[in-house]
Amino acid sequence: MVSRSRAVERYELATFGRDPSELDLGDRELDEAEADLAVARGRIAHARFLVGGAEDPRELSAFERAVQL
């Protein structure tokens, strides 16, 4: 999973190191991290459903966001 410091490093390499390829790599890494978080949020929402029976409308949107990313 990408860290905030890795994103800052990509920014600095692109800006000060004049390596624009770092921007695409940074975007890809951030999308992967966001997708992982979205899946985790969907799982938590699903677990709440399994435990308490109350459906969380955010569950589906979390999984859809992960797929989109």
Sequence and secondary structure as in RCSB ss.txt:
>XXXX:A:sequence
MVSRSRAVERYELATFGRDPSELDLGDRELDEAEADLAVARGRIAHARFLVGGAEDPRELSAFERAVQL
>XXXX:A:secstr
   HHHHHHHHHHHHTS  THHHHHHHHHHHHHHHHHHHHHHHHHHHHHHHH    THHHHHHHHHHH 
